Amino acid sequence: MMLVIPNWKYTMFHYFYGLAKKVIALLMFMPMYVFSDPVMEVRFPVNIDNVTYQQRDVYFNQLIKLALEHSAKEYQLISMPVPTIPEERSMKLIQEGHYNIHWMSTTANREKLLLPIYIPLDKGLIGWRLMLVHKDNKNIFSQVTSIQDFGKLTAGLGHHWADTSIFNENELSVFTATSTQSLKKMLNLKRIDYFPRSIMEIWQEHSTSDSPLLAIDSHITLTYPAAIYFFVSRDNPALHDRIKVGLELAIADGSFEKLFQQNFAEVIQLANLNKRRRFHITNSLITDLEYLNRSELWFSPSTIDVQHNQ
């Protein structure tokens, strides 16, 4: 019988050659799955049935993209169609994972249940209020000279709006309803005296209103610290950190301010703030002085001739 002795050099060569091919094949895929960060999926709501909200939300959509671009990592933006819903319902949709980010006025409850990104997306403009009034009462604020005078008039606000708690905190008379449309009907019927709306929304709402009985008061401005923040789930700190870093970088290089001006310079000019009496009330939710003293975060008109800080 013939004894066959294997060529060990030949065998070892083929063994390591085969192993090397496997390693090379693995390394070809590793940059995608190991060495690069995973693509961050960012899902945000898009209103499907209200033109006013659709137009208003464009700015916040732009801010999400701006923040993500500044944080210099891969991302995928996904729009999630939703009907007009209360912000309380939107909170639940974030918690349930239907989408993972939304812009909302801050409240104590929202900050408790969700993770806020403490940068006012609107530079606090939501807290600069002008008044929708009935045409017959277009001069109702002409003689208002104090916060006490405000207390004699009744404002219309939504049940769960952040503004409602602020008005109550300052002992201002409030009538609440379920929707903006309901409040406009109440104003039409003179069941409320005024409907406070922010500078960023009042002109559009008035121009698209189907009621010829409403007018914009030209005498006063009511201000208070308030903010619209991005909110994410408490289970998603990575998205929170990513957006916050991106926004801070956009603030630092001026692109945040540029976007703000592109969207709101015209309506701020329309408000004619230097011709109005200004009244200021408090908001106990926003009290951190270090935060409030970051002037680059907050809107401040360059000139206001008359200010009443009661």
C-alpha positions, 0 to 999 in steps of 0.5 A, spaced: 500 500 500 502 506 498 503 511 503 500 518 501 503 524 505 500 531 504 503 537 502 503 541 509 505 547 505 500 547 500 494 545 505 496 551 510 497 556 504 489 554 502 487 555 509 490 562 510 488 564 503 481 562 504 481 565 511 484 572 508 478 572 503 473 571 508 476 577 512 476 581 506 469 580 504 467 582 511 471 588 511 468 590 505 461 591 509 464 593 516 464 601 514 457 601 513 455 597 519 461 598 524 465 604 522 459 609 520 454 611 525 447 609 524 442 613 520 438 617 525 431 616 523 427 623 524 419 622 524 415 629 524 408 630 524 405 634 517 398 636 518 393 634 512 387 638 513 388 645 516 392 650 511 393 655 516 397 650 520 400 647 514 403 654 512 405 655 520 409 649 520 414 650 514 418 654 519 419 648 524 420 643 519 426 648 516 429 648 523 429 640 524 433 640 517 437 646 519 439 642 526 440 636 523 445 639 517 449 642 523 450 636 527 453 633 521 451 626 521 447 621 517 439 622 518 433 621 514 427 625 515 420 622 515 413 626 515 407 623 518 401 625 516 396 627 522 389 631 522 388 637 526 389 634 533 390 637 540 397 638 543 395 633 548 394 628 543 400 629 540 404 628 546 401 621 546 403 620 539 410 621 541 410 617 547 407 611 542 412 612 537 408 614 531 413 620 530 419 622 535 419 629 535 414 635 535 414 643 536 409 645 542 408 650 547 411 648 553 407 647 559 409 643 566 406 637 564 409 636 557 416 638 560 415 632 565 412 627 560 417 628 554 424 631 553 424 638 552 430 641 548 430 648 551 431 653 545 425 657 544 424 656 536 420 662 536 425 666 540 419 667 545 414 670 539 409 666 542 408 670 548 408 677 544 400 677 544 396 682 539 388 682 540 383 679 536 376 683 537 369 684 535 369 690 530 364 694 534 369 694 540 375 695 536 377 701 541 376 696 547 383 697 549 384 704 548 383 706 555 386 700 558 392 703 562 394 697 567 393 689 568 388 691 572 384 693 566 385 687 563 382 683 568 375 687 567 375 684 560 374 676 558 379 673 554 378 667 550 383 661 550 383 653 549 382 648 555 389 645 554 393 651 552 399 653 555 397 660 555 391 659 559 395 657 565 399 663 564 392 668 564 390 664 570 396 665 574 396 673 573 388 673 575 386 675 568 379 673 566 378 667 561 373 663 558 375 656 555 373 652 549 375 646 545 378 650 539 380 656 535 374 656 531 369 655 537 373 661 540 372 666 534 365 664 534 364 666 541 368 673 539 363 674 533 357 673 539 361 678 543 361 672 549 368 674 550 371 681 549 378 679 546 382 673 543 389 674 544 394 671 538 401 671 537 404 676 532 407 670 529 399 667 527 394 673 528 395 676 521 394 670 517 389 668 521 385 674 520 386 674 513 384 667 512 378 668 517 371 667 514 368 672 519 368 679 517 366 681 524 373 680 527 378 686 527 385 686 530 386 691 536 391 697 534 392 699 541 396 694 546 401 688 546 401 683 552 407 680 553 410 674 557 415 669 557 413 663 553 416 658 548 415 653 543 420 647 544 422 641 540 419 635 544 422 628 544 420 622 548 424 621 554 426 614 551 430 618 545 436 622 549 440 621 542 435 625 538 434 630 544 442 631 544 443 631 536 437 636 535 440 641 541 447 641 538 445 642 531 440 648 534 446 651 538 451 651 532 446 654 528 445 660 533 452 661 533 453 661 526 447 666 525 443 661 520 438 660 526 437 668 526 437 668 518 431 663 518 427 666 523 428 673 520 426 670 513 419 667 516 417 673 521 420 679 520 414 681 515 409 680 521 413 683 526 413 690 522 406 689 521 405 689 529 408 696 529 410 695 536 413 702 537 406 705 536 403 700 542 402 700 549 406 694 552 404 690 558 408 684 561 405 679 565 409 673 569 410 666 567 412 661 573 414 656 568 420 660 565 424 663 571 431 661 570 435 667 569 441 664 566 436 662 560 432 668 560 439 672 560 441 669 553 439 675 549 440 671 542 435 666 544 429 671 545 426 676 540 426 683 543 424 689 538 429 694 537 425 700 539 418 700 543 417 708 545 412 706 551 413 700 555 408 698 561 411 693 565 406 692 570 
